[in-house]
Amino acid sequence: MTYVNSNAQFSQIGLFNSDSPPALPLRAYSVLAATSRQSEKRINNTNNLDCQLEATMLQPVAPIASNSLAMKILLSLLTSLTFATISTAQIAVIGSLAHDNDAAPGARYSGTVELHNNGTESRQAKIFQTDYSFNYEGANSFDAPGSVDRSNANWVTFNPSFVTIPPGESVPVAYEVVVPSDTVGAMAGSYWSVLMIEDVPADSPESTIKTNREEIQVGIREVFRYAVQIATHIRTHEEFNIEFIGVGLVNETDQPRSLRVAVANAGNAFVRPDVWIEVFDGAGKKRAKIDGKAARLYPETSVSHLFDLSGFEAGEYEVLVVVDAGDDNVFGAQYSVAL
């Protein structure tokens, strides 16, 4: 086991945004104004208004920032105009939002993402690629394919890119991953990207479904997205390394006193480690073992873990943080904490 000793007294250092579930869709908002169905105008946001309701996919993203320009415009419209909600998500991804496969250089493999229409009317969806990265502060980035150093987006082909799903039925989206050959042995570890599944509302200009909806003067269109991770793991020359990059006590009125620990994957291979803390009092007696939530962690990404300390009385404690990535890849850090 690797230990990193840190004898420091910690005070509140601010909240690391984290803790959200990955199996729900991503959601984006845009303001819709239309004088008629033929002259519909869509005002797309240019700020970061995408928010993860929580997935696994994905790590959590912070809620929509109320001080963003686009949000201020949206809130102004909502308080001064009568509006209607135009659509709700009815398309769901069946199965896991993370597809992991081991492969060697030069190999190819295939898979399927199954989409299901839970509604009573036909629905449409478009499928496209993005890269995906995240950090312990809660930021999620879905950049252009090939932007991330370890992106495998250029290895992935998929079909179809636009689907119509009858009510109550499912449609498969097939993908194939062709891993490049590697004659110099440079490829090692994990590579990944995302297939984004975006619901296309019937009133959207992209939709080919005819609708009898009456014209809408002002409304809110909700665009739901599922991000399906396609990860390729080359098991030769894997390197596992976890770095502890932040720790602090969290004392907020709306949540119990907690210890928040941020860790980063400094290796080249994907891990989903078990994380826990062991708390010792001033006499060296072990007072508790508190488990954290396992989270997906790609190379050069980071997450934060929250541990509830509300049950401990005031005093001095030694806290051992353990990150177990499997086999002999166990990492630890020890901290002195004053409550």
C-alpha positions in Angstrom: 0.0 0.0 0.0 1.2 3.5 -0.9 0.8 6.2 1.8 1.1 9.9 1.5 1.4 11.6 4.9 -0.1 15.0 5.4 -0.2 16.5 8.9 -2.3 19.6 8.5 -5.3 21.1 10.2 -8.1 21.7 7.7 -10.8 24.3 7.7 -13.6 24.6 5.3 -12.1 25.1 1.8 -15.4 25.4 -0.2 -17.6 22.8 -1.8 -16.3 20.5 -4.5 -19.3 20.0 -6.8 -19.9 16.3 -7.2 -22.3 13.5 -6.3 -24.7 12.9 -9.2 -26.1 9.8 -10.9 -25.1 8.8 -14.4 -28.1 6.9 -15.6 -30.4 9.8 -16.3 -30.3 11.9 -19.4 -28.4 15.1 -19.9 -30.7 18.0 -20.4 -30.4 21.3 -22.2 -32.7 24.3 -22.4 -33.3 26.8 -25.2 -35.8 29.6 -25.5 -38.2 29.2 -28.4 -40.1 32.1 -30.0 -42.4 31.6 -33.0 -44.9 33.8 -34.8 -46.0 30.8 -36.9 -44.9 27.3 -37.5 -43.2 28.3 -40.8 -41.2 31.2 -39.3 -40.1 29.5 -36.1 -36.9 31.0 -34.6 -34.8 29.2 -32.0 -32.5 31.1 -29.7 -29.7 28.8 -28.8 -27.8 29.4 -25.6 -24.1 30.1 -25.9 -23.3 29.6 -22.3 -23.0 26.3 -20.5 -26.7 25.5 -19.9 -26.3 21.7 -20.2 -26.7 20.0 -16.9 -26.4 16.4 -16.0 -29.3 15.2 -14.0 -27.0 12.5 -13.0 -25.5 9.8 -14.7 -22.2 7.7 -15.0 -22.1 7.7 -17.2 -21.1 10.5 -16.2 -19.8 12.4 -13.3 -22.1 15.2 -12.1 -22.2 18.6 -13.5 -23.1 21.6 -11.4 -26.6 22.9 -11.7 -27.4 25.7 -14.2 -25.6 28.8 -13.0 -28.2 31.5 -12.2 -25.7 34.3 -12.9 -25.1 33.2 -16.5 -26.2 35.7 -19.2 -28.4 33.1 -20.9 -30.1 32.1 -17.7 -30.8 35.7 -16.8 -32.5 36.1 -20.2 -34.5 32.9 -19.6 -35.6 33.9 -16.2 -36.6 37.3 -17.4 -38.8 35.7 -20.1 -40.4 33.3 -17.6 -41.4 36.1 -15.2 -42.9 38.4 -17.9 -44.5 35.9 -20.4 -46.9 33.1 -20.4 -45.3 30.0 -21.7 -45.8 26.3 -22.4 -43.5 23.3 -21.9 -43.2 22.0 -25.5 -41.8 18.5 -25.0 -40.7 15.8 -22.5 -38.3 13.0 -23.0 -39.8 9.7 -24.0 -36.8 8.0 -25.5 -34.6 5.9 -23.2 -31.4 4.0 -23.5 -31.8 0.4 -22.5 -28.9 -1.0 -20.6 -25.7 0.5 -19.4 -24.5 4.0 -20.3 -20.9 2.7 -20.3 -19.6 0.1 -22.8 -16.2 -1.2 -21.8 -14.2 -3.5 -23.9 -10.6 -5.0 -23.8 -8.9 -5.0 -27.2 -5.4 -5.2 -28.6 -3.9 -2.9 -31.3 -5.2 -3.8 -34.7 -8.4 -5.5 -33.3 -12.0 -4.6 -34.0 -15.2 -5.2 -32.0 -18.8 -4.1 -32.3 -21.7 -3.3 -30.0 -25.2 -2.0 -29.9 -27.0 0.8 -28.1 -30.7 0.1 -27.8 -33.1 3.0 -27.8 -36.7 2.6 -26.6 -39.7 4.8 -27.0 -41.7 4.9 -23.8 -44.4 7.2 -25.2 -47.6 6.7 -27.1 -46.5 8.6 -30.2 -43.5 8.1 -32.6 -40.4 9.9 -31.5 -37.1 10.7 -33.2 -33.5 10.9 -32.0 -30.2 12.0 -33.5 -26.9 10.3 -32.7 -23.5 12.0 -32.8 -20.1 11.8 -31.2 -18.3 13.9 -28.6 -15.3 13.5 -26.4 -15.9 13.4 -22.6 -13.9 14.6 -19.6 -14.6 15.8 -16.1 -13.0 17.0 -12.9 -13.5 17.0 -9.2 -15.1 20.5 -9.2 -18.1 19.1 -11.1 -17.3 20.3 -14.6 -18.2 18.0 -17.4 -16.8 18.7 -20.9 -18.3 17.2 -24.1 -15.8 18.6 -26.7 -15.5 17.9 -30.4 -14.5 14.3 -31.2 -10.7 13.8 -31.1 -10.1 16.8 -28.7 -9.0 14.7 -25.7 -5.6 13.1 -25.8 -7.0 9.6 -25.2 -10.0 10.0 -27.4 -11.0 6.9 -29.4 -13.7 8.8 -31.4 -11.8 8.3 -34.7 -11.8 4.5 -34.1 -15.6 4.4 -33.8 -18.2 4.3 -36.6 -21.9 4.0 -36.0 -25.2 3.7 -37.8 -27.8 5.1 -38.1 -27.3 8.8 -37.1 -31.0 9.6 -37.0 -33.8 7.3 -36.0 -37.6 7.2 -35.8 -39.0 4.9 -33.1 -42.7 3.9 -33.1 -44.4 4.0 -29.7 -43.5 1.2 -27.4 -40.8 -0.2 -29.7 -37.0 -0.3 -29.7 -34.4 0.5 -32.3 -30.7 -0.5 -32.2 -27.8 1.8 -33.0 -24.9 -0.4 -34.1 -21.3 0.7 -33.6 -17.9 -0.7 -34.5 -14.5 0.1 -33.0 -11.4 -0.5 -35.1 -8.3 -0.1 -32.9 -5.3 1.2 -34.9 -2.2 -1.0 -35.4 0.7 -0.3 -33.2 4.1 -1.3 -34.5 6.2 0.6 -31.9 4.3 -0.5 -28.8 3.2 3.1 -27.9 -0.5 2.3 -27.3 -1.4 1.4 -23.7 -4.2 2.0 -21.2 -7.6 3.3 -21.8 -9.2 5.3 -24.7 -12.8 6.6 -24.7 -15.4 8.9 -26.3 -19.2 9.3 -26.2 -22.1 8.5 -28.5 -24.6 11.2 -27.7 -28.3 10.3 -28.1 -30.4 13.4 -28.4 -34.2 13.5 -28.4 -35.7 15.4 -31.3 -39.0 17.0 -30.4 -41.8 16.8 -32.9 -42.0 20.6 -33.2 -38.2 20.9 -33.8 -37.1 22.0 -37.3 -35.0 18.8 -37.4 -38.1 16.6 -37.0 -39.7 14.9 -40.0 -42.8 13.9 -37.9 -45.9 15.9 -38.9 -47.6 17.5 -35.9 -51.0 19.2 -35.5 -49.8 21.4 -32.7 -51.2 24.9 -32.7 -48.7 27.7 -33.1 -46.8 28.6 -29.9 -46.0 32.2 -29.2 -43.4 31.7 -26.5 -42.3 28.4 -24.9 -39.5 26.4 -23.4 -38.1 23.5 -25.4 -36.3 20.8 -23.4 -33.7 18.8 -25.2 -32.8 15.5 -23.5 -29.5 13.7 -24.1 -28.0 10.4 -23.1 -24.2 10.2 -23.2 -23.1 6.6 -23.8 -19.5 6.0 -23.1 -17.5 3.8 -25.5 -14.3 2.8 -23.8 -11.4 0.7 -25.2 -8.9 -0.8 -22.8 -5.5 -1.9 -24.0 -4.2 -4.0 -21.1 -0.5 -4.1 -22.0 1.8 -1.6 -20.2 -1.0 -0.3 -18.0 0.0 2.2 -15.3 -2.1 2.8 -12.2 -1.5 5.9 -10.1 -3.9 7.9 -7.9 -3.1 11.4 -6.7 -4.8 13.2 -3.8 -5.4 16.7 -5.0 -7.7 18.3 -2.4 -9.2 17.7 1.0 -11.3 19.9 3.3 -14.1 20.0 5.9 -17.5 21.0 4.6 -19.8 22.8 7.0 -22.9 23.8 5.2 -26.3 24.5 6.8 -28.1 22.3 4.3 -25.9 19.2 4.8 -24.0 17.4 7.6 -20.4 18.2 8.5 -18.4 16.2 6.1 -14.9 15.6 4.8 -14.5 16.0 1.0 -11.5 14.4 -0.7 -10.6 14.9 -4.3 -8.6 12.3 -6.2 -7.2 12.2 -9.7 -6.2 9.4 -12.1 -2.6 10.0 -12.9 -2.1 6.7 -14.6 -2.9 5.6 -18.2 -5.7 3.1 -17.4 -9.3 3.5 -16.4 -10.2 2.6 -12.8 -13.4 2.4 -10.8 -11.8 2.2 -7.3 -13.4 1.4 -4.0 -12.8 4.4 -1.7 -13.1 4.7 2.1 -11.8 6.5 5.2 -10.7 5.1 8.5 -11.0 7.5 11.5 -8.8 7.3 14.5 -9.1 9.3 17.7 -6.3 11.0 19.7 -5.5 7.7 21.5 -5.0 5.9 18.2 -8.3 3.9 18.5 -10.1 3.2 15.3 -13.5 4.9 15.6 -15.1 4.2 12.2 -14.7 3.0 8.7 -16.8 5.0 6.2 -17.3 3.9 2.6 -17.5 6.3 -0.3 -19.2 5.8 -3.6 -17.3 4.1 -6.4 -16.9 6.3 -9.5 -15.6 5.9 -13.0 -12.2 7.6 -13.3 -10.4 7.9 -16.7 -6.8 9.0 -17.1 -6.4 12.7 -16.5 -9.8 13.1 -14.8 -10.7 13.6 -11.2 -13.7 13.2 -8.8 -14.5 14.1 -5.3 -15.8 11.9 -2.5 -17.9 13.1 0.5 -17.7 11.4 3.9 -20.2 12.2 6.7 -18.5 13.1 10.0 -21.6 14.5 11.7 -21.6 11.7 14.2 -18.2 12.6 15.7 -17.8 14.9 18.7 -15.4 17.8 18.6 -11.7 16.8 18.9 -8.5 15.8 17.0 -8.6 12.9 14.6 -6.3 11.1 12.2 -8.0 10.1 9.0 -6.7 7.6 6.6 -8.1 7.8 3.1 -7.8 4.6 1.0 -8.3 4.2 -2.7 -8.3 0.6 -3.8 -8.1 0.2 -7.6 -7.8 -3.6 -7.5 -4.9 -6.1 -7.2 -1.9 -4.4 -5.6 -3.0 -0.9 -6.7 -4.0 0.5 -3.4 -3.2 4.1 -2.5 -3.6 6.0 0.8 -3.2 9.4 2.4 -3.2 10.3 6.1 -4.5 13.6 7.4 -4.9 15.3 10.8 -8.4 16.8 11.1 -9.7 19.0 13.9 -13.5 19.0 14.4 
